[in-house]
Amino acid sequence: MPELRKDPTTETWVVISQERSKRPSDFKLPKETKTTGANCPFCDGNEDKTPPEVYAIGPPERQPNTPGWSVRVVSNKFPALRLEEWTANGGLEVGGFELAPKMPGFGAHEVVVESPDHYATLASHSQEQLDLVLKALVSRHRDLAGDNRMGYIQIFKNWGHLGGASLEHTHLQIIVLPRTPMVVAQKLRTAQDYFRRHGLCLYCDLIKFERDNGERIIEETDHFLVFAPYASRFPFETWIIPKAHQHSFGQLTDEQSFDLSGALKRLIRRLELTFEDLPYNLIWQTAPYGPGYEAYYHWHLELLPRLTLIAGFELGSGYYINPTAPEAAADSLREAPMALALVGANHGKGD
């Protein structure tokens, strides 16, 4: 029978349509076409095809914007938002009319190139390489926090054409906004209300609930819980959340970073072994910049496979229809043959 489930972190509802129940083999995904990296702006040796780097990890003797890097961060060549808009417009006052408000397109848009390897995936990175990627993200999170005009940082990865990828060389993106997005504001209000009523972090309680239940847990490490959320919006949606209370991704320690790199690598490998050419979005959910969120918010990662389309019902109602119960998804991923020794041989298509 179908079941309506409420997401306790957003107070939105999801339809778990068990009568339409789908296993991994039931999803038909288009094949991704692979290209060579000869003209790729993100490949080693093509540094002149991108804007100047703002951060890089490499040997100490390496000069900026030259080959030899391990992780490289550059401004997006076609940014959604620009730092220059503040100077050009003298501030961020909302203008226009009440029914047509507008403001300058101020912000930052960066690309984190995860590796010089054109064919790498998050799963084919070594754990050490993925740890460097996470350290680069933490460094950019902290550095951008120093600009008091910035309000919220959104880190994300688009993978595959259905996931919104425009370039296949594996990379992440960072967009920094002057204001907190409405979706994030709703999560913050929900978490704050729960804290007022219970004196506890909603997400810490959610971790305890999932550990006590057990059937949606995919993996537990020293520092992180990997699980399919109770009210999953998408088939095989998976969250990775720190077990220790932290409101901001910028608080990630070196020990946590290495642990997270292993958990994330294994999760992506499980999905690669379960689906062929799986498109997905990986989203960092973290508190806005500034004080006030320390007690009640809890940062985490949300991995959203793009196995179903968002159509009229979802757009009109705000409800999602998920044809795979999270309990079944977690069971499938737990049973996925890991073959971790072969992980480096697996190549795919990125964003």
C-alpha positions in Angstrom: 0.0 0.0 0.0 1.2 3.6 -0.6 2.4 5.5 2.4 2.7 9.2 3.2 5.8 10.0 5.2 6.8 13.3 6.7 10.4 14.5 6.6 11.1 15.8 10.1 13.9 18.1 8.9 11.7 20.1 6.4 8.1 19.2 7.5 7.3 18.2 3.9 5.6 15.0 2.9 6.7 12.2 0.5 4.7 9.5 -1.1 6.4 6.1 -0.8 4.6 4.3 -3.6 5.4 0.7 -2.6 2.9 -0.7 -5.2 5.2 0.8 -7.8 8.2 -0.7 -6.0 11.3 -0.6 -8.1 14.6 -2.5 -7.7 17.8 -1.2 -9.3 17.3 -3.4 -12.4 13.9 -1.7 -13.0 15.5 1.7 -13.7 16.4 2.3 -17.3 19.2 4.9 -17.6 20.5 6.3 -20.9 24.1 5.4 -21.7 26.6 8.3 -21.1 29.0 8.9 -24.0 32.6 9.3 -23.0 35.0 11.6 -24.6 38.8 12.1 -24.4 40.4 14.8 -22.3 42.5 16.4 -25.1 40.7 19.7 -25.0 39.3 19.6 -21.5 40.0 22.8 -19.6 40.3 20.9 -16.3 43.1 18.5 -17.4 46.7 18.8 -16.3 48.5 21.0 -18.8 45.4 23.1 -19.8 45.6 25.6 -17.0 45.6 28.5 -19.4 42.0 27.5 -20.4 40.5 28.4 -17.1 40.5 31.6 -15.0 43.5 31.9 -12.6 43.4 29.5 -9.7 42.3 30.8 -6.3 43.6 27.7 -4.4 45.6 24.6 -5.3 47.2 21.6 -3.6 50.5 20.5 -5.1 54.2 20.2 -4.4 55.8 23.3 -2.8 58.0 24.1 -5.8 55.0 24.3 -8.2 54.1 27.7 -9.6 50.5 28.8 -9.7 48.5 28.0 -12.9 51.1 25.3 -14.0 50.8 21.5 -14.2 51.6 19.3 -11.3 48.7 20.0 -9.0 46.6 17.4 -7.2 43.5 19.5 -6.5 42.8 22.9 -8.2 40.1 25.6 -7.5 39.3 28.3 -10.1 36.6 30.8 -10.5 33.9 29.6 -12.8 34.4 30.9 -16.4 30.7 31.5 -16.7 29.7 32.4 -13.1 26.1 32.5 -11.9 27.0 35.3 -9.6 30.0 37.8 -9.5 31.9 39.6 -6.8 32.2 42.6 -9.1 28.4 43.3 -8.8 28.9 44.8 -5.3 31.4 47.4 -6.6 29.4 48.1 -9.8 26.2 48.6 -7.9 27.4 50.0 -4.6 25.7 47.5 -2.3 22.9 44.9 -2.3 19.7 46.9 -1.7 16.6 45.3 -3.0 15.1 47.5 -5.7 12.4 47.4 -8.3 8.7 47.3 -7.3 6.8 45.3 -4.6 5.6 42.9 -7.3 8.9 42.8 -9.2 11.8 43.1 -6.7 15.4 42.7 -7.8 18.9 43.1 -6.5 22.4 42.9 -8.0 23.8 39.4 -8.8 26.5 39.5 -6.2 28.2 36.4 -5.0 31.0 33.9 -5.8 31.1 30.9 -8.1 34.1 28.5 -8.0 35.0 25.1 -9.5 36.9 22.5 -7.5 38.7 20.2 -9.9 39.1 17.0 -7.9 42.0 15.4 -9.9 44.1 15.8 -13.0 42.6 12.4 -14.2 39.9 13.2 -16.8 38.2 9.8 -16.2 38.2 9.7 -12.4 35.1 9.4 -10.3 34.6 10.0 -6.6 34.9 6.2 -6.2 38.0 5.8 -8.3 39.9 8.5 -6.3 42.2 7.0 -3.7 41.0 7.8 -0.2 44.0 10.1 0.2 43.1 12.0 -3.0 39.4 12.4 -1.9 40.7 13.6 1.5 42.6 16.3 -0.3 39.4 17.3 -2.1 37.6 17.6 1.2 40.4 19.6 2.7 40.2 22.0 -0.3 36.5 22.4 0.3 37.0 23.2 4.0 39.7 25.7 3.2 37.5 27.5 0.7 34.5 27.4 3.1 36.7 29.1 5.8 38.3 31.6 3.5 35.0 32.7 2.0 33.6 33.1 5.5 36.0 36.0 6.0 34.0 38.2 3.6 31.2 39.5 5.8 29.1 40.2 2.7 28.6 36.5 2.2 25.6 34.8 3.8 25.5 31.2 2.7 27.8 28.7 0.9 26.4 26.0 -1.3 28.8 23.2 -2.3 27.5 20.7 -4.8 28.4 18.1 -7.4 26.4 17.4 -10.6 27.2 14.0 -12.2 26.0 12.9 -15.6 23.8 14.7 -18.1 20.6 14.1 -16.2 22.3 15.4 -13.1 23.0 18.7 -14.8 26.6 18.0 -15.8 28.0 20.2 -18.6 31.7 19.0 -18.4 32.6 15.4 -17.7 35.9 15.9 -15.9 35.1 15.2 -12.3 34.7 18.4 -10.2 32.5 20.1 -7.6 31.1 23.6 -7.5 30.9 26.3 -4.9 28.3 29.1 -5.1 28.3 31.7 -2.3 25.1 33.8 -1.8 24.6 37.1 0.0 21.4 35.6 1.6 20.2 32.3 3.0 18.1 30.4 0.5 14.5 29.8 1.3 14.9 26.0 1.3 17.7 26.3 3.9 15.8 28.8 5.9 12.9 26.3 6.2 15.3 23.6 7.5 16.7 26.1 10.0 13.3 27.1 11.3 12.3 23.4 11.7 15.5 22.6 13.6 15.2 25.7 15.8 11.6 24.9 16.6 12.5 21.3 17.6 15.3 22.6 19.8 12.9 25.0 21.5 10.5 22.2 22.2 12.9 19.5 23.2 16.2 21.2 24.1 18.0 18.8 21.7 19.3 18.9 18.2 16.8 17.4 15.8 19.6 15.8 13.7 21.3 14.3 16.8 18.0 12.7 17.7 17.5 11.6 14.1 20.9 9.8 14.3 19.8 8.0 17.4 16.5 7.1 15.8 18.2 5.6 12.8 20.8 3.7 14.8 18.0 2.3 17.0 16.0 1.3 14.0 18.9 0.0 11.9 17.1 -1.0 8.7 17.9 2.2 6.8 21.6 2.3 7.8 24.1 1.5 5.0 27.3 2.0 6.9 28.5 3.4 10.2 32.1 4.6 10.6 33.9 6.1 13.6 32.6 9.6 12.8 29.8 9.3 10.3 26.4 7.6 9.7 25.4 6.7 6.1 21.7 6.0 5.7 18.6 6.2 3.5 16.4 8.9 5.1 12.9 7.8 6.3 11.1 10.2 4.0 13.4 9.8 1.0 12.4 12.1 -1.9 14.3 10.1 -4.5 15.0 6.4 -5.0 18.3 5.5 -3.3 18.6 9.0 -1.7 21.4 8.7 0.9 22.6 11.0 3.7 26.0 11.1 5.3 26.0 12.9 8.7 28.6 13.5 11.4 27.8 11.6 14.6 29.3 14.4 16.7 27.2 17.6 16.8 28.6 20.2 14.3 26.6 23.0 12.8 29.0 23.9 10.0 31.0 22.0 7.4 33.8 24.4 8.2 34.3 22.6 11.6 35.4 19.4 9.9 38.6 18.1 11.5 41.5 16.3 9.7 40.5 13.0 11.4 36.9 13.4 10.3 37.9 14.4 6.8 39.8 11.2 6.2 37.0 9.1 7.7 34.4 11.0 5.5 36.6 10.5 2.4 36.4 6.7 2.9 32.6 6.7 3.6 31.9 8.8 0.5 34.2 6.8 -1.7 32.5 3.5 -0.6 29.0 4.9 -1.0 29.7 6.1 -4.6 31.3 2.7 -5.3 28.2 0.9 -4.1 26.0 3.0 -6.4 28.4 2.5 -9.3 28.1 -1.3 -8.8 24.4 -1.2 -8.4 23.6 1.1 -11.4 25.4 1.7 -14.7 26.0 5.4 -15.5 24.0 6.7 -12.5 23.4 10.5 -12.7 23.2 12.2 -9.3 23.5 15.4 -7.3 25.6 15.6 -4.2 24.7 18.5 -1.9 26.4 19.9 1.2 23.8 21.1 3.7 25.5 23.5 6.2 24.6 26.4 8.5 24.8 29.9 7.0 27.8 32.0 7.8 27.7 33.9 11.1 26.6 33.0 14.7 23.3 31.7 16.1 23.0 28.2 14.6 25.5 26.4 16.8 23.1 24.6 19.1 20.4 23.4 16.8 21.7 22.9 13.3 23.8 19.9 12.1 25.6 19.8 8.7 25.3 16.8 6.4 25.7 15.6 2.8 22.7 14.6 0.7 23.2 12.3 -2.3 20.2 12.4 -4.7 20.3 9.9 -7.6 18.4 11.1 -10.7 16.5 7.9 -11.4 13.0 9.5 -11.7 11.8 12.7 -13.2 10.3 15.6 -11.3 6.9 16.1 -13.1 3.6 17.9 -12.8 2.5 16.4 -9.4 5.8 17.2 -7.8 6.0 20.7 -9.2 2.4 21.5 -8.4 2.2 20.0 -4.9 5.7 20.0 -3.5 5.2 16.3 -2.7 7.6 13.7 -4.2 6.7 10.2 -5.3 9.4 7.7 -4.5 8.9 4.2 -6.0 11.6 2.6 -3.9 11.1 2.5 -0.1 14.3 3.7 1.7 14.4 0.4 3.6 14.7 -1.5 0.3 17.2 0.9 -1.1 19.4 0.6 2.0 19.2 -3.2 1.8 20.3 -3.2 -1.8 23.2 -0.9 -1.1 24.4 -2.9 1.9 24.4 -6.0 -0.3 26.2 -4.3 -3.2 29.4 -6.3 -4.0 32.1 -3.8 -3.0 35.1 -5.2 -5.0 37.1 -2.3 -3.4 40.3 -3.6 -4.9 39.0 -2.8 -8.3 37.7 0.6 -7.5 40.6 2.4 -9.2 39.7 0.7 -12.5 36.2 2.2 -12.6 35.8 5.2 -14.8 32.7 7.3 -15.5 31.2 10.6 -16.6 31.3 13.7 -14.4 30.0 17.2 -14.2 
